[in-house]
């Protein structure tokens, strides 16, 4: 080849490709999404925790309001036992001589059985086992929770048909004797 041919041929330089510095890699994108997800989980989790604590505080307050009424009924049963000539607990709720107040009313069902009723609970007297059964109503937040007080043992027991559903009555809310 001649020199002129060499000069007339275009010389191609290999130009390095410049990388775009603003490109986000897949790993960085995943990290950003994980951080955003973590923030959302934390924010919404804390909000739910606050709501659950407020509901629990309301349930505890509602249950604490029934305890003085239950104590009144227990004291009436103990007084009956002290004055009974055989030393037995009453066999009927009517023997407790309780009267309606602003906090509770005395009601009777179709069978003529008496019970105390408040806005959130009903208190029945169990004449077979000599105890009181406090049953939650729907106004409490969940109906059917039973707190059973046994007069002979002076002990409480909580029976919740669905303990995983809130609100519930916790054992630490019960009076310790």
Secondary structure, DSSP 4 states (H G I P E B T S, - for coil): --HHHHHHSPPPP-PPPPPPTTPPPHHHHHHHHHHHHHHHHHHHHHHHHHHHHHHHHHHHHHHHHHHHHHHHHHHHHHHHHHHSTT-PPPSSGGGG-----SS-EEEE-TT--EEEE-SSEEEEEETTTTEEEEEE-GGGTSTT-EEEEETTTTEEEEE-TTTTSSS---GGGSPP-
